[in-house]
C-alpha cells in the first residue's frame, strides 16, 4: 500500500512539474478552508447528523471546484495554469 502511494506520488510529481505552483497553493488553501465549516458545526451544533456533515463537505467541495475553475490561477494571466486561454 505504501509502495503504491509512493509510486503514484512520483508519477504525479513528474507529470505535473511544469504546472504553476500558484494553482496548487490556492487549491490547497481552498481545501483547507472547506473543512472549517465542518469543524465549527461539529463543535457547536448538537443537531448535526451524518447527512448534514456529508452535505456540508460535498457542498463546500463543489463550491471550491467551481470558484477555482473561474479564478485567475487557471486562465487569463501569465502565471495561470493555462496562460494562453481565457475561460472567463
C-alpha positions, 0 to 999 in steps of 0.5 A: 500500500505504501509502495503504491502511494509512493509510486503514484506520488512520483508519477504525479510529481513528474507529470505535473512539474511544469504546472504553476505552483500558484494553482496548487497553493490556492487549491490547497488553501481552498481545501483547507478552508472547506473543512472549517465549516465542518469543524465549527458545526461539529463543535457547536451544533448538537443537531448535526447528523451524518447527512448534514456533515456529508452535505456540508463537505460535498457542498463546500467541495463543489463550491471550491471546484467551481470558484477555482475553475473561474479564478485567475490561477487557471486562465487569463494571466501569465502565471495561470495554469493555462496562460494562453486561454481565457475561460472567463 
